[in-house]
Amino acid sequence: MKMKGAKAVHYESGPNMTPLVDVVMVILIFLMLAGQFGGAEHYLASNMPLVKGGSGGEPGNSVSIDEPVEIRVDSTSPDHFVARGNTINATDGAALYGQLQALRARMGAALKAAGKKESDISVKIAPGRSVRFQHVVTVQEAAMRAGFEKIGFASAH
């Protein structure tokens, strides 16, 4: 007796998808266990300062106490420099020291009103590409003499 099933055309339904589904499920479970869930924090975190009143005030005299004081140092010639900032415009160390001292006094009053310490003020010195090291040191010394404790440097602008 001959078997007809052996000669019948076998129908191919495509590749076996079971191993692929198994691997995808293992990866999914791994990512679920290794990841962090965002449900622990109910509110979005913000670094905005808390203030008592509105934002009114005299334009031009506003002092930002949460941002560093940025001093950009440019060189007009190999022997001279210009230090510029929010309210700073000086060409020598003595003038810069006086302006930084006045700025620190204004910022100190604003910090005291906000309930913060004067040591929270930071200075960021950003020298230009052609500024000599001597001029950067002069700016740093003026900031140190003015009483700023946190002094940092930024890359050339």
C-alpha positions in Angstrom: 0.0 0.0 0.0 1.4 3.3 -1.0 1.1 6.5 1.1 -0.2 9.5 -0.7 0.8 11.9 2.0 4.5 11.6 1.3 4.1 12.8 -2.3 1.7 15.6 -1.5 3.0 19.1 -1.7 4.0 20.4 1.7 2.7 23.9 2.4 5.5 26.3 3.9 3.9 29.0 6.0 7.1 31.1 6.4 9.8 31.4 9.1 9.2 30.3 12.6 8.4 33.5 14.6 8.4 31.9 18.1 12.1 32.5 18.8 11.8 36.1 17.7 8.8 36.7 20.0 10.7 35.1 22.9 13.8 37.3 22.5 11.6 40.5 22.2 9.8 39.6 25.4 13.0 39.0 27.3 14.4 42.4 26.1 11.1 44.1 27.1 11.1 42.5 30.6 14.8 43.5 31.1 14.1 47.1 30.1 11.1 47.3 32.4 13.1 46.0 35.4 16.2 48.1 34.7 14.5 51.4 33.9 13.2 54.0 36.3 9.6 54.9 36.7 8.6 58.5 36.7 5.8 58.0 39.2 8.0 59.0 42.3 7.8 62.7 41.6 4.4 64.3 41.5 5.5 67.7 40.5 8.0 69.0 38.0 11.3 70.1 39.6 12.2 73.7 39.0 15.3 75.8 39.8 13.4 79.1 39.5 13.9 81.3 42.6 11.0 82.0 44.9 10.1 85.7 45.1 7.7 87.5 47.4 6.3 90.1 44.9 6.1 91.0 41.3 8.9 91.7 38.9 8.6 95.5 39.0 11.6 97.7 39.6 13.8 100.3 38.0 15.1 99.2 34.6 18.9 99.2 34.4 19.5 98.9 38.2 18.3 95.3 38.4 20.8 92.9 39.8 20.4 89.1 39.1 21.5 87.3 42.2 21.1 83.8 40.9 23.3 84.1 37.8 27.1 84.5 38.0 28.6 87.9 37.3 30.1 87.5 33.9 33.2 89.5 33.0 34.3 89.4 29.4 38.0 90.3 28.9 39.1 91.6 25.5 42.5 92.8 24.4 42.7 96.1 22.6 46.5 95.8 22.3 49.1 93.6 23.9 49.5 96.0 26.8 45.9 97.0 27.3 42.6 95.1 28.1 38.9 95.9 28.4 36.8 94.2 31.0 33.0 94.3 30.3 30.0 92.9 32.1 26.5 93.8 33.1 27.4 97.1 34.8 31.2 96.8 34.4 33.4 98.6 31.9 37.0 99.0 32.9 40.4 99.2 31.3 42.6 98.8 34.3 42.7 96.8 37.6 41.9 99.8 39.9 38.8 100.9 38.0 37.6 97.3 37.8 38.1 96.8 41.5 36.0 99.9 42.3 33.2 98.8 39.9 33.3 95.2 41.3 33.1 96.5 44.9 30.1 98.6 44.1 28.4 95.7 42.3 29.1 93.4 45.3 27.5 96.0 47.6 24.3 96.1 45.4 24.2 92.3 45.1 24.8 91.9 48.8 21.7 94.1 49.6 19.6 92.1 47.1 20.9 88.8 48.6 20.1 90.0 52.1 16.5 90.8 51.1 16.2 87.3 49.5 17.6 85.6 52.6 20.8 84.4 51.0 24.5 84.7 51.9 27.0 86.9 50.1 29.2 83.9 49.6 26.6 82.6 47.0 27.7 85.2 44.5 30.0 83.8 41.8 32.1 85.5 39.2 32.7 84.0 35.7 35.7 85.4 33.8 35.6 84.8 30.1 38.8 85.9 28.3 39.0 86.5 24.6 41.3 84.5 22.3 44.0 87.2 22.1 44.0 88.2 25.8 47.3 87.8 27.6 47.4 85.7 30.8 48.6 88.8 32.7 45.3 90.6 32.0 43.3 87.6 33.1 45.2 87.5 36.4 44.6 91.3 36.9 40.8 90.7 36.5 40.9 87.8 38.9 42.9 89.7 41.5 40.4 92.6 41.3 37.5 90.2 41.9 39.3 88.6 44.8 40.1 92.0 46.4 36.4 93.1 45.9 35.5 90.1 48.1 34.1 87.6 45.7 34.8 84.1 46.9 33.6 82.0 44.0 35.6 82.8 40.8 35.5 80.6 37.7 36.7 80.8 34.2 34.9 80.2 30.9 36.3 79.2 27.5 37.3 81.9 25.1 34.4 83.7 23.4 
